[in-house]
Amino acid sequence: MKILLLSPPTNSAIKSIIGVTGPPLGLAYLASVARGQGDEVSIIDSIAMDYSLDQVKGAIKSFNPDLIGLTSTTSMIPDAYRVAMAAKELNQDVKIAIGGPHVTFTPEMTLKESPALDYVVIGEGETVFSNLLLNLKGKKDIRDVKGIGYRGREGTIVSSPEPLIRDVDTIPPPSIDLLPMDRYVAEKKRFGTIMTSRGCPYNCIFCSSSLQFGKIWRGHSTERVMTELRRLVYDYNIHEIEFLDDTFTLNMKRAVEISKKIKEEGLDIHWSGSARVNLFNDEIANAMKGAGAHTIYFGIESGNQKTLDFIGKGIKLQQAIDSVKKGNNAGLHTLGSFIIGFPDDTPDEVKNTIKFSKKVNVRLAQFTIATPYPGTRLWDLAKSRNIIRTLDWRKYTTLSPVMTLKNFTDESILKWLGKAYMTFYLRPAYLLRDLLKDHGFIFKRIIPYYSKAMIAFKQGDILSRSSPLRENSDKLGSSPDV
């Protein structure tokens, strides 16, 4: 078969502000699965390649695939629908499948919203996609393919889920040779991404990851991780790498082991990864720094213990303070994520979160508005309270309010969001420290990005664009889906 895997053209907030977007690793994993069956595969990353819908249509016409596999986050889903419709107009017989965090939890809705789609791939994609290919080749009955949604004689059918892959080392490495690797450039440096583990045992109210990829953490072996890192360095001359795991430090011993192996081998990389504040210590911090890591991402979320308990974060405020201090002492750039605008938030609680973002002493901060993505407990809560105001998926960006909040209007929560960024980054003492200790890191990088974001924000432009680079609830390219 000829298979075209495609990330649809969309207005990306990430690319418009910081000028770059990350590789869709999910598509590259599926390409390897299809190649393993002897299929001919092509990948189009429309955002990185600056493709318009017309250019995508031209590529589809030229390649003439038997199957098109689409990936989409929630805010991109209307663009995926446009591609599916355009593909059917070109060839009514082409089969179209779609996967990703959004459609995993809305298979019936997805098929209803887009008649051009034939299949929805649910959850972890490799085994499901492999079996779907076998079905399309006449080698497997559709009724024996688990983890898909499709239209049958009796209406929409959603099969039982496919068991998760326990040994993730059996998954073939992603076919990044099919991606436009020269297009992923930040600050004149090419960068790559790697996913070394899947699954999360936690149950944060705003995150669907543990539901999509299971509550049992599954990690690649250290050697498998090193094999993928070597390929990025030696085959692609990429030395800047982001580890996309939901929590790189979930297995703390393994995180240290990987870091030490990178250092022992003298692998020339600069990298970043994520950690929970209750799964981080001095040993990890120093090991990561010694292995070339420059940034550690913490999901702190709130400056109110009551809110942390409500969202099921499973951490204490003091743990955040302690872990950030460990990261800072090791010389890492500590980046904290904070969320405002949960249904019961009060102005005082939002104010506390902004104050805590400074007190906890993270080097960088990301602020977003609580967004009820399908599949999350926040979605279920918002539905039960009837406070979801719109299903205009383009607004599900974490920068646009989509819920009716008890104590905020849309305008007021947006003002608090702007205030959070301004009061964090424009502190005189903060900027002075930046100039003296980090040679103007903030002036050179964050301030220009922030300025672009605020211009787009005031124009209302950013509210209809895709998600921030680090969005735990709905990340593109960080999970192996269609």
Backbone hydrogen bonds, N-H to C=O, Kabsch-Sander energy under -0.5 kcal/mol:
donor,donor_aa,acceptor,acceptor_aa,energy
3,I,1,M,-0.6
3,I,40,E,-3.2
4,L,67,L,-2.6
5,L,3,I,-0.6
5,L,42,S,-2.9
6,L,69,G,-3.2
7,S,44,I,-2.7
12,S,10,T,-1.0
13,A,11,N,-0.6
16,S,12,S,-2.3
17,I,13,A,-1.7
18,I,14,I,-3.0
19,G,14,I,-0.6
19,G,15,K,-1.2
20,V,14,I,-0.5
25,L,23,P,-1.8
25,L,477,G,-0.7
27,L,24,P,-0.9
28,A,24,P,-1.3
29,Y,25,L,-2.3
30,L,26,G,-1.8
31,A,27,L,-2.1
32,S,28,A,-1.5
33,V,29,Y,-1.5
34,A,30,L,-2.5
35,R,31,A,-2.7
36,G,32,S,-1.9
37,Q,33,V,-0.7
37,Q,34,A,-1.1
38,G,35,R,-1.8
39,D,34,A,-2.2
40,E,1,M,-2.5
41,V,39,D,-0.5
42,S,3,I,-2.2
44,I,5,L,-2.5
46,S,7,S,-1.9
46,S,44,I,-0.9
49,M,45,D,-2.5
50,D,46,S,-0.6
50,D,47,I,-0.8
51,Y,46,S,-2.3
56,V,52,S,-2.2
57,K,53,L,-2.6
58,G,54,D,-2.1
59,A,55,Q,-2.1
60,I,56,V,-2.6
61,K,57,K,-2.5
62,S,58,G,-2.2
63,F,59,A,-2.6
64,N,60,I,-2.7
66,D,2,K,-2.8
67,L,2,K,-1.7
68,I,95,K,-2.7
69,G,4,L,-2.6
70,L,68,I,-0.5
70,L,97,A,-2.8
71,T,6,L,-1.6
72,S,99,G,-1.1
76,M,73,T,-0.6
77,I,73,T,-0.7
77,I,74,T,-1.2
79,D,76,M,-1.2
80,A,76,M,-1.6
81,Y,77,I,-2.2
82,R,78,P,-1.7
83,V,79,D,-1.8
84,A,80,A,-2.4
85,M,81,Y,-2.5
86,A,82,R,-2.3
87,A,83,V,-2.5
88,K,84,A,-2.0
89,E,85,M,-1.8
90,L,86,A,-1.4
91,N,87,A,-2.3
94,V,91,N,-1.4
95,K,66,D,-2.2
97,A,68,I,-2.8
98,I,119,Y,-1.9
99,G,70,L,-2.1
100,G,121,V,-0.5
102,H,72,S,-0.7
104,T,100,G,-1.7
105,F,101,P,-0.7
105,F,102,H,-1.1
106,T,103,V,-0.5
110,T,106,T,-2.9
111,L,107,P,-2.1
112,K,108,E,-1.8
113,E,109,M,-2.7
114,S,110,T,-1.8
117,L,114,S,-1.6
118,D,96,I,-2.4
119,Y,96,I,-1.9
120,V,149,G,-2.3
121,V,98,I,-2.9
122,I,120,V,-0.5
122,I,147,G,-2.9
124,E,212,Q,-0.6
125,G,480,P,-2.2
128,V,124,E,-0.5
129,F,125,G,-3.2
130,S,126,E,-2.3
131,N,127,T,-2.3
132,L,128,V,-2.3
133,L,129,F,-2.3
134,L,130,S,-1.8
135,N,131,N,-2.0
136,L,132,L,-2.4
137,K,133,L,-1.3
138,G,135,N,-1.9
139,K,134,L,-3.2
140,K,134,L,-0.7
144,D,141,D,-2.0
145,V,142,I,-1.4
146,K,144,D,-0.8
147,G,160,S,-2.3
149,G,120,V,-1.9
150,Y,157,I,-2.4
151,R,118,D,-0.5
152,G,150,Y,-0.6
152,G,155,G,-3.3
155,G,152,G,-1.6
157,I,150,Y,-3.6
159,S,148,I,-2.8
159,S,157,I,-0.5
166,R,164,L,-0.7
168,V,166,R,-1.1
170,T,167,D,-1.9
171,I,168,V,-1.2
175,S,28,A,-2.5
176,I,174,P,-2.1
178,L,175,S,-1.8
179,L,176,I,-1.3
181,M,179,L,-2.2
183,R,180,P,-2.7
184,Y,181,M,-0.9
185,V,183,R,-1.4
186,A,189,K,-3.1
189,K,186,A,-1.6
191,F,184,Y,-2.5
192,G,240,E,-2.5
194,I,242,E,-2.0
196,T,194,I,-0.5
198,R,218,R,-2.7
200,C,214,G,-2.5
203,N,312,G,-0.6
205,I,311,I,-2.6
207,C,204,C,-1.4
208,S,473,S,-0.5
211,L,208,S,-0.6
212,Q,208,S,-2.2
213,F,209,S,-3.1
214,G,210,S,-0.5
217,W,215,K,-0.7
218,R,198,R,-3.3
220,H,196,T,-3.1
225,V,221,S,-2.1
226,M,222,T,-2.5
227,T,223,E,-2.3
228,E,224,R,-1.9
229,L,225,V,-2.3
230,R,226,M,-2.9
231,R,227,T,-1.8
232,L,228,E,-1.8
233,V,229,L,-2.3
234,Y,230,R,-3.3
235,D,230,R,-0.6
235,D,231,R,-1.7
236,Y,231,R,-0.9
236,Y,232,L,-0.5
237,N,233,V,-0.9
238,I,232,L,-2.5
239,H,190,R,-0.6
239,H,237,N,-0.5
240,E,190,R,-0.8
241,I,239,H,-0.5
241,I,270,H,-2.6
242,E,192,G,-2.2
243,F,241,I,-0.5
243,F,272,S,-3.0
244,L,194,I,-3.1
244,L,242,E,-0.6
248,F,274,S,-1.0
249,T,274,S,-1.0
250,L,247,T,-1.6
252,M,250,L,-0.9
255,A,251,N,-2.1
256,V,252,M,-1.8
257,E,253,K,-2.2
258,I,254,R,-2.8
259,S,255,A,-1.9
260,K,256,V,-2.8
261,K,257,E,-2.1
262,I,258,I,-2.2
263,K,259,S,-2.0
264,E,260,K,-3.0
265,E,261,K,-2.2
266,G,262,I,-0.6
266,G,263,K,-0.8
267,L,262,I,-2.0
269,I,267,L,-1.8
270,H,239,H,-3.4
271,W,292,G,-1.3
272,S,241,I,-1.5
273,G,295,T,-1.6
275,A,297,Y,-2.9
279,L,276,R,-1.8
285,A,281,N,-2.4
286,N,282,D,-2.7
287,A,283,E,-2.2
288,M,284,I,-2.9
289,K,285,A,-2.2
290,G,286,N,-2.4
291,A,287,A,-1.0
291,A,288,M,-0.7
292,G,289,K,-1.5
293,A,288,M,-2.6
294,H,271,W,-3.0
295,T,271,W,-1.1
296,I,333,H,-2.3
297,Y,273,G,-2.7
298,F,296,I,-0.5
298,F,335,L,-3.4
299,G,275,A,-0.8
300,I,298,F,-1.3
300,I,337,S,-0.7
301,E,337,S,-4.0
302,S,300,I,-2.0
308,L,304,N,-2.3
309,D,305,Q,-2.3
310,F,306,K,-2.0
311,I,307,T,-2.5
312,G,309,D,-0.8
313,K,308,L,-2.2
320,A,316,K,-1.4
321,I,317,L,-1.9
322,D,318,Q,-2.6
323,S,319,Q,-2.6
324,V,320,A,-2.3
325,K,321,I,-1.8
326,K,322,D,-1.8
327,G,323,S,-2.3
328,N,324,V,-2.8
329,N,325,K,-2.8
330,A,326,K,-1.5
331,G,327,G,-0.5
331,G,328,N,-1.3
332,L,327,G,-2.4
333,H,294,H,-3.5
334,T,332,L,-0.8
335,L,296,I,-2.7
335,L,333,H,-0.5
336,G,364,L,-2.6
337,S,298,F,-2.4
338,F,366,Q,-3.0
339,I,301,E,-2.7
340,I,368,T,-2.6
345,D,342,F,-2.0
350,V,346,T,-2.3
351,K,347,P,-2.5
352,N,348,D,-2.2
353,T,349,E,-2.0
354,I,350,V,-2.1
355,K,351,K,-2.4
356,F,352,N,-2.7
357,S,353,T,-1.9
358,K,354,I,-0.9
358,K,355,K,-0.7
359,K,355,K,-2.3
360,V,356,F,-3.2
362,V,357,S,-0.8
363,R,334,T,-1.2
364,L,334,T,-2.6
366,Q,336,G,-2.8
368,T,338,F,-2.0
369,I,398,T,-3.3
370,A,340,I,-2.8
373,Y,371,T,-1.6
376,T,373,Y,-2.1
378,L,205,I,-2.7
380,D,376,T,-1.7
381,L,377,R,-2.4
382,A,378,L,-2.8
383,K,379,W,-2.4
384,S,380,D,-2.3
385,R,381,L,-1.8
386,N,382,A,-0.5
386,N,383,K,-0.8
387,I,382,A,-2.5
388,I,382,A,-0.6
389,R,387,I,-0.7
389,R,402,V,-2.6
390,T,402,V,-0.7
393,W,391,L,-1.4
395,K,392,D,-2.3
396,Y,393,W,-1.8
397,T,395,K,-2.1
404,T,387,I,-2.4
405,L,403,M,-0.7
405,L,408,F,-0.5
406,K,343,P,-1.6
413,I,409,T,-2.2
414,L,410,D,-2.0
415,K,411,E,-1.9
416,W,412,S,-2.0
417,L,413,I,-1.9
418,G,414,L,-2.2
419,K,415,K,-2.6
420,A,416,W,-2.3
421,Y,417,L,-1.7
422,M,418,G,-2.4
423,T,419,K,-3.0
424,F,420,A,-1.5
425,Y,421,Y,-2.5
426,L,422,M,-2.1
427,R,424,F,-0.6
431,L,427,R,-2.6
432,L,428,P,-2.5
433,R,429,A,-2.2
434,D,430,Y,-1.9
435,L,431,L,-2.0
436,L,432,L,-2.4
437,K,433,R,-3.0
438,D,433,R,-0.7
438,D,434,D,-1.4
440,G,434,D,-2.0
441,F,434,D,-0.6
444,K,440,G,-2.9
445,R,441,F,-1.8
446,I,441,F,-0.6
447,I,442,I,-2.7
449,Y,445,R,-1.6
450,Y,446,I,-3.2
451,S,447,I,-2.7
452,K,448,P,-2.1
453,A,449,Y,-2.5
454,M,450,Y,-2.6
455,I,451,S,-2.0
456,A,452,K,-2.4
457,F,453,A,-2.8
458,K,454,M,-2.7
459,Q,455,I,-1.6
460,G,457,F,-1.1
461,D,456,A,-1.7
462,I,456,A,-1.0
464,S,461,D,-1.4
465,R,462,I,-1.5
466,S,11,N,-1.5
471,E,469,L,-0.8
474,D,471,E,-1.4
481,D,479,S,-2.1
